[in-house]
C-alpha cells in the first residue's frame, strides 16, 4: 500500500557577507581565539548588515532552494519559517517572504522553537503535506541573532551568528516502507521547566522591549546530550534503523563538544557527522539547513542517502527528523 511522503526537491542557503572572527571579538570583549575554539569549536560567524533583516536572509535562501528544485515559486502553497528573530512582532516574517516571492495564495506563518525551529517546522510541514492540506511547501530557518546579543557579555556574544537555509518539500506517493524517499519520521519534545536556562530577557507582553539573550551555558551543555539522544533513539525505534544505517548526521550547530559527545554516545562514526559550527557559529533555526546545504554542495549528501537531523533549543525544546534524500 502506497503512502504519502514529504519528499525534498531542493535546498539553498544564504549567509551575510560580513564575517566576524574570533580575533575581532577578542578586541571587543575579554576573550581569545584559543578560549572560544577550545570550548565551542567556533572560529568565525556571519553578521547581518545594517538594514538587512531576517526576511532578507530568508528570501535569498528560499530563492536558492526554489532554483535548486527547479520549481516556480507560484507552485508553493505553504511557507513555514522557523525563526526567533522576526522582522516585527507581527505580521509573521513568512508573509513578507511570501509577498516577495510573488505568491498570493496558500498559507505562510512563522514557527518559534528557537534552535529546534527547523526540526519543528519540518514536522509541522510534513503533517500538513501528508494530510493533503497542501501539495508543495517551503521550509525556512532564518535568524539575525546578532540583533538580540549583549555584545558586552563574552559568554554569549561569541557563540551566535546570522544566516538562513531553506528546502522545498512536495507530497509524493511512495511505496510505503522505510526505504521510501522523504521524511520517514519526526519526534518533538519540550520541557518548560528549563526556560530560565536559555531565554531572552524581553518581549512585548513583559518588558515592551526586544531584550537580550541570556544563557546558563553549563546547564544547557549538561542537558543537551541526553535530550538529543532521547529523540534520536525514538527515530531509530520508529523505523528499525540504527546508527550504522545513517549516511549523514546533521545536528544543530551549537557547540562542537556537544556534537562530538552526542555522536559518540549514539555510536555514529565521526566521518558521518556534518560540522559547520566553526564557520557559522550557532545560527539557531538556520543551522541545520545551512549545514545541509554545505554537505549537498560539496557532494556528501546524495540521492538515496539516509540523513538524520537533531536539534535542541531554548524552552527547552528538542527534536529529530530522519529523511531519505
C-alpha positions in Angstrom: 0.0 0.0 0.0 1.4 3.4 -1.0 2.0 6.2 1.4 2.2 10.0 1.1 5.7 11.2 2.0 7.2 14.7 2.1 10.0 14.5 -0.5 12.8 17.0 -0.7 13.0 18.6 -4.1 15.9 21.0 -3.4 17.6 23.3 -1.0 19.5 26.5 -0.6 21.1 28.9 1.9 22.3 32.4 2.4 25.0 34.0 4.7 25.5 37.7 5.2 28.7 39.0 3.6 30.3 40.3 6.9 32.4 37.7 8.7 33.2 38.3 12.3 36.3 36.4 13.5 37.4 35.4 17.0 40.3 37.8 16.8 37.9 40.7 16.2 35.8 39.6 19.2 38.9 39.5 21.3 39.2 43.2 20.7 35.6 43.8 21.8 35.4 41.7 25.0 37.7 39.8 27.3 38.1 36.6 25.3 40.6 34.9 22.9 40.5 32.8 19.8 42.0 29.9 21.8 39.3 30.1 24.5 36.5 30.2 22.0 37.8 27.4 19.8 38.6 25.2 22.8 35.2 25.4 24.3 32.9 25.7 21.3 34.8 24.9 18.1 33.8 28.3 16.6 36.3 30.3 14.6 34.1 32.8 12.8 30.4 33.7 12.2 28.5 35.9 9.7 26.7 39.1 10.8 23.8 40.8 9.0 24.5 44.3 7.6 22.7 47.3 8.9 19.2 47.2 7.5 19.5 43.6 6.5 16.5 41.8 8.1 15.6 38.2 8.8 13.2 38.3 5.8 16.0 39.4 3.5 18.1 36.4 4.5 15.1 34.0 4.3 14.2 35.3 0.9 17.6 34.7 -0.5 17.7 31.2 0.9 14.2 30.5 -0.4 15.1 31.7 -3.9 18.2 29.5 -3.9 16.1 26.5 -2.8 13.5 27.1 -5.5 16.1 27.4 -8.1 17.8 24.2 -7.0 14.5 22.4 -7.0 13.6 23.7 -10.4 10.2 24.8 -9.4 8.2 28.1 -9.8 7.5 30.0 -6.6 3.9 30.2 -7.6 3.5 26.4 -7.2 4.3 26.8 -3.4 1.1 26.7 -1.3 2.7 26.7 2.2 5.6 28.6 3.8 6.8 27.7 7.3 9.5 30.0 8.5 11.3 29.0 11.7 12.8 32.0 13.5 13.2 33.6 16.9 14.2 36.9 15.4 11.3 38.1 13.2 11.3 41.4 11.4 8.4 42.6 13.5 6.3 41.4 16.4 3.7 40.9 13.7 2.9 40.1 10.9 4.8 36.9 10.5 8.1 37.3 8.6 6.9 34.4 6.4 4.2 36.6 4.8 6.9 39.1 3.9 8.8 36.3 2.1 5.6 35.1 0.5 4.9 38.5 -0.9 8.5 39.0 -2.1 8.2 35.7 -4.0 5.1 36.8 -5.7 2.9 34.2 -4.0 -0.7 35.3 -3.4 -2.3 32.1 -2.3 -1.9 29.3 0.2 -0.6 29.9 3.8 2.5 31.3 5.4 3.4 31.5 9.0 6.3 31.7 11.5 7.2 28.9 13.9 9.1 29.7 17.1 11.0 26.9 18.8 14.4 28.6 19.0 17.3 26.3 17.9 14.9 23.4 17.4 12.8 25.5 15.0 13.8 23.9 11.7 13.1 20.4 13.0 9.8 21.6 14.4 9.0 23.2 11.1 9.8 20.0 9.2 7.5 18.0 11.4 4.6 20.5 11.1 5.0 20.8 7.3 5.3 17.0 7.0 1.9 16.6 8.8 0.3 19.2 6.5 1.6 17.7 3.3 0.6 14.2 4.3 -2.9 15.3 5.3 -3.5 16.8 1.9 -3.8 20.4 3.2 -1.1 21.5 0.8 1.0 20.0 -2.0 4.3 21.8 -2.1 6.0 23.8 0.7 9.0 25.9 1.6 10.5 25.3 4.9 12.9 28.0 6.0 15.2 28.6 9.0 16.4 32.2 9.2 17.9 34.2 12.1 19.6 37.5 12.9 20.6 36.6 16.4 23.2 39.4 16.3 20.3 41.8 17.0 19.5 40.2 20.4 23.0 39.7 21.7 24.6 41.6 24.5 27.9 42.5 22.9 29.5 43.1 26.4 28.6 39.5 27.5 31.6 37.4 26.5 29.8 34.1 27.5 27.1 34.6 24.8 28.2 37.1 22.1 30.9 34.8 20.9 28.5 31.9 20.2 26.0 33.1 17.7 25.7 34.2 14.0 23.2 35.1 11.3 22.1 33.1 8.3 19.3 31.3 6.6 18.6 28.0 4.9 15.6 26.5 3.1 14.3 23.4 1.5 11.4 22.7 -0.9 9.1 19.7 0.1 6.5 18.0 -2.1 3.8 15.5 -1.2 4.5 12.3 -3.3 3.2 8.8 -3.2 5.9 6.3 -2.1 5.8 2.5 -1.7 5.1 2.8 2.0 8.2 1.4 3.7 11.4 2.7 5.4 13.2 2.7 2.0 10.9 5.5 0.8 12.2 8.9 -0.2 11.3 11.8 2.0 10.6 12.4 5.7 10.4 9.0 7.4 9.7 10.1 11.0 9.9 13.1 13.3 10.0 13.4 17.0 9.4 16.6 19.1 9.8 17.3 22.8 9.7 20.3 25.1 10.1 20.9 28.9 9.2 24.4 30.0 10.8 23.9 33.5 14.1 24.7 31.9 13.2 28.0 30.3 15.3 30.1 32.6 18.5 28.4 31.4 18.2 29.9 27.9 16.0 32.8 27.2 15.7 36.4 26.0 15.0 38.9 28.8 12.5 41.0 26.9 9.2 40.8 25.0 6.1 42.8 24.0 4.0 41.5 27.0 6.7 41.6 29.6 9.1 44.4 29.1 7.9 46.0 25.9 11.5 45.7 24.6 13.3 43.2 22.4 15.7 42.2 25.2 19.0 40.2 25.1 19.8 36.6 25.0 20.8 35.1 28.4 22.1 31.6 29.0 23.4 29.3 31.7 26.0 27.6 29.5 26.9 24.7 31.8 23.3 23.8 32.4 22.5 23.8 28.7 25.5 21.6 28.0 24.5 19.2 30.8 21.1 18.6 29.4 21.9 18.7 25.7 23.4 15.3 25.1 20.8 13.3 27.0 17.9 15.1 25.3 19.4 14.8 21.9 20.0 11.1 22.1 16.4 10.6 23.5 14.7 11.7 20.3 17.2 10.0 18.1 16.6 6.7 19.8 12.9 7.3 19.1 13.6 7.8 15.4 15.5 4.5 15.3 12.7 2.7 17.1 10.1 4.1 14.7 12.0 3.0 11.6 14.1 0.0 12.7 17.2 1.8 11.6 20.3 2.3 13.8 23.5 4.3 13.9 25.2 2.1 11.4 22.4 2.8 8.9 22.8 6.5 8.9 24.7 8.0 5.9 24.9 11.6 7.4 24.2 13.0 10.8 23.4 16.8 10.5 22.9 18.2 14.0 22.1 21.7 15.2 25.4 23.5 15.1 25.7 25.0 18.6 28.9 23.6 20.1 31.4 21.1 18.7 31.8 19.4 22.0 28.0 18.7 22.3 28.0 17.4 18.7 31.0 15.1 19.3 29.7 13.8 22.6 26.2 13.1 21.1 27.6 11.2 18.1 29.9 9.2 20.4 27.0 8.3 22.7 24.9 7.2 19.7 27.6 5.3 18.1 27.7 7.4 14.9 31.1 7.4 13.2 32.8 10.8 13.3 33.2 10.8 9.5 29.4 10.8 9.1 28.9 14.0 11.1 28.5 17.2 9.2 30.1 20.1 11.2 29.9 23.8 10.1 29.8 25.5 13.6 33.4 26.5 13.1 32.4 28.7 10.1 28.9 29.8 11.0 28.7 29.8 14.8 25.2 29.0 16.3 22.6 30.3 13.8 19.7 28.8 15.8 16.9 27.7 13.5 19.1 28.3 10.4 21.9 26.0 11.5 20.7 22.6 10.2 19.6 23.8 6.7 22.9 25.8 6.4 24.9 22.7 7.2 22.7 20.6 4.9 23.4 22.9 2.0 27.1 22.8 2.6 27.1 19.0 2.6 24.9 18.9 -0.5 27.1 21.3 -2.4 30.4 19.5 -1.6 28.9 16.2 -2.7 28.5 14.4 0.6 24.7 14.2 0.7 23.4 12.4 -2.4 20.2 10.9 -3.6 19.2 7.9 -1.6 21.2 8.8 1.5 19.7 8.5 4.9 20.1 11.8 6.8 19.5 12.3 10.5 18.7 15.8 11.8 18.5 16.8 15.5 18.3 20.0 17.5 17.9 21.4 21.0 17.0 24.9 21.9 15.6 27.3 24.5 12.4 26.2 26.2 13.9 23.6 26.4 12.7 22.2 23.0 14.3 19.4 21.1 13.6 17.1 18.2 14.8 14.8 15.5 13.9 14.0 11.9 15.0 11.1 9.7 14.9 11.8 6.0 15.7 9.7 2.9 17.3 12.1 0.4 
